[in-house]
Amino acid sequence: MSYFVKFLIRLIVEALYIFYTEGENMECNQVKVFSLTTCGHCKALKCFFDDNMVPYENVVVDALKGEERAAAIEELKKVNATGAFPVIIIGEKVIFGNKQEEIREVLGL
């Protein structure tokens, strides 16, 4: 499947997700990923989310500048003392690394 088709599918899924969860407590379903541009596990994890049509916020830490980068690092320090990447936050659950089975369990995939 081409990148463009995957991109369009992801946009549609995200729009539907927002539409159907509007008014609900989205905090428990939000997925936030902290990644690096040079991290192979981060790239594999993003492919996993895209392939499973899971909407997520991707914070590419080494691509940020100035205050944005400082804020991201500060947020990471609260949950990640090891400095490992990727870091996945799903609601209150924090997962370190590309642990797809654990992610599937948390998301109910």
N, C-alpha and C positions, 0 to 999 in steps of 0.2 A: 504494500500500500504506500502510495507516495506521501511525502511529508505534507504537501498541501492538503490532501484528503484528510490525513490525521489531524491537521490543524483545524480544518472546518468542523470535523466531528467533535473535537474538543470544545470549540466555541459553542456549538449547539448544545452539548451536554452541560456545559457551565451555565448557559442561559436557562435551560430546563431546570437545573438544580436550583438556581436562584428563584425561578418562578414557583417551583413546588415547595420550597422551604421558606418562602416569604412569610413573615409573621411568626415563624417557629423559632426556637432557640437554636440558632445556627452555630453557636459557640462549640457545642459538643460534636459537630460534624466537620468543622473546619480542619483542613490539613495545611500545615505550614512546613516547608522544607528549607533548611539552611544548607547551602551547597557551595562548592568551589568550582571554578571553571576547569581546573586541572584534575579533578577527582573522577576517576573511572566509576567508582561505586555510586557517585552522585548522578552521573549520566545514566547508568543502568536503572537507578531508582526512578528517575524522571520518565524513562521509557516505560517502566512498569506502571506508573500512574497514568500515562497517556494511553497505553494499551488497554488498561482497565477502565478508562474514561472517568478517572477520579479527579475532580477539580482540586487544585492545590495552589497555594501561594508559594512561589519560589524566590527565596532571598539568596542571591549569588553574592556572598560576602566579599570575595576578592574583587568584584566588579564595582562595588560601592565606593563612594568617595566622601570625605569630610564627615559631617554630622550624621549622615545616613549610615555610614560604615561604623562609626562609634556607637550609635544606637543599636545596630545589629549585634555588634560584639558584646555590648552590655547585656542585651537580652540573652545571648548565647551563654554568657558566664553564669547566669542564673540557673541554667539547666544542664550545662555541659562543662564539667570541670576537667575532662580529659582532653578536650580540643579535637575530638574525633569528628569526622564528617562522613556522610551526611547526618544531620540531626532532623528528625521528623517529630513534629508536635501535632497530635490529633486530640483535640479537646484538652484534657488534663494529662494525657499519656505522652511520655517522651520516649522515643526509640532512637538508638544510636546505630548507624550503619544501615546497610541494605538488607534488612531482615524482612523479606517479602512475606513469609508465612505469618510472622507476628503482625505485620501490617494488615494482611488479609483478615486475620482474626479480629483485630480491633475495628476494622471497617465493615466487617460482616460480608466479605466478598466470597 
